[in-house]
Amino acid sequence: MLAQAGLTRKSLDGTVYWTGGAGDWTLCLIHGVNDHAGTWSLVAPTLMKTCRLIIPDLPGHGESEPKTGALDMQHLVDRVAAILDAEHVARVTPVGNSMGAWISILYTLAHPSRVAELFLESGGGLALPLGVSLIASTRDEAVPILQAVHGPNAQLPDWAVDALITRSSDSPMLRLVAGGMMSYFIDDRLADIRVPVTIVWGANDGVVTRAYIEQLHAGIPGARLCIIDDAAHIPHAQQPERFIACLQATS
């Protein structure tokens, strides 16, 4: 779908990413854990009319290496930085969903002069419990997770339930835990974010709770909160037009 929208697939040392569009505003769209670049396919065609887009498959996700072994959060941040360097991006707006929001914050803290603004969707790297576990080994465990991600009334095809169960022993989430992701929480660093920030949250999100988002919002000076009704953990895919409206309201 990204290719059909006119984006170009590229690879840098085993990390696959997509580019397209043009304009003075460069967005780096960063997916969440266990996801891939294709999650942005419903918003990319509209955004690339006015923006330059860079959309990576994070290491260990989608088509990107490594396919096995522990994943280190810093490596994910470094690969995003390497792609932006390869594309000669001087200033970028990271747009991160779920764990992608966490990666976006870590990139911003490491490269503040290169970030124009920051867009955090349904995540942010806080040491707070999530609404559900993200690992399932049975159908009874998988269905509540998928409802938390897609909404309580979402129609869940059997293949989606089966896929979640299949990944119960080797998912990118487990590989990140093995790589020490919990040591990268940023609760005590929120005040160090000095760029404009917009936080987007779906009102039906069962993964990231309202309490989590309120703490994230309160911790970042001057952050703007945009709540999207009838969306859950992935507003850009569940309510793409409203998501784009939240994004464009900051430009």
Buried (B, 14 or more C-beta within 10 A) or exposed (E): EBEEBEBEBBEBEEBBBBBBBEEEBBBBBBBBBBBBBBBBBBBBBBBBEEBBBBBBBBBBBBBBBEEEEBBBBBBBBBBBBBBBEBBEBEBBBBBBBBBBBBBBBBBBBBBEEBBBBBBBBBBBBBEBEBBBEBBBEEEEBBBBBBBBBBBEEBEBEEEBBEEBBBBBEEBBBBBBBEBEBEEBBBEEEBEEBBBBBBBBBBBBBBBBBEEBBEBBBEBBEEBBBBBBEEBBBBBBBBBBEBBBEBBEEBE
